[in-house]
């Protein structure tokens, strides 16, 4: 019975997603998309209609028989809330059940204060955003490794007090809604991939900002590997990087030479003590400062070196770049040049390497997509 119930809930989420995205408008469309019997689709749709998650909106065009009843998600069916937690700031989004981002806002947080104080600060904003609406699910991005099964942070390097804290359980108890928790790179990858390809094809998304993270998506789903570390190129050793120590305990990792934090450090070493953030470095590069420009291009070359082995092995359709450094064309050009130089021609024949279309909201889009899969749906017999 558990397997049958789980399958019915999965069917319901798929139906809701297809209708919300406009990929299916009728029961006939849904049966064709999902490969289910019309009678099964009818039962699932009726359950969603009874729950107020779908509504009928008149008749569609006839295809030779009875005119189909058009399905849509009601305007007031509920909302999804998302949280992109960073070290000093949190970006919070409000979404429709289609996953569309309705509005967002940024607040100051300090992860070093611990999980309860941070999540209470975020919760104050979530409470205001909910208002009189029905909250269906919450999606949360964390800047560190996440144990998906437990909904906790797993061995983060800069999050004191967070390891083992039950983030998912804490928010579920507060809001009584489904909660999805994952790391920022995976969610950025999911958000960009679904925007570009839906549930087809394969991609890698690299979040290059103060730190570097990456995620792999296969046929529209995040690929995590045996221990959740799949796609993490952050600690790939880079030739010629020297012996700079990394937070992982090794030396010469990609993050020590290609992250935003490393570029700020290298500018300081060159006497530019007025540079405080990666935004300062990128601004100097845009103004053609030779040292900043060289560092940005070199960082792109290092990232391209780390990606080349992954591209050869994985053969993705696209590599998407997000994070603050993705706004730099010299950085992207250097990544692209190194990958095309180092990879087999077949691996790059149709490969796209470009800035993410979802930009700074990629993580929120991914969190919303994952949260949609946590919506607690009613199930019907049959």
Secondary structure by P-SEA (a helix, b strand, c coil): caaaaaaaaaaaaaaaaaaaacccccaaaaaaaacccaaaaaaaaaaaaaacccccccccccccccbbbbbbccccccbbbbbbccccbbbbbccccccccccbbbbbbbcccccaaaaaaaaaaaaaaaccccccbbbbbbcccccccccccccccccccccccaaaaaaaaacccbbbbbcaaaaaaaaaaaacccccccbbbbbccccccccccccccccccccccccccccccccccccccccccccccccccccaaaaaaaaaaacccccccaaaaaaaaaacaaaaaaaaaaaaaaaaaaaaaaaaaccccbbbbbccccccaaaaaaaaaaaaacccccccccccccccccccaaaaaaaaaaaaaacccccccc
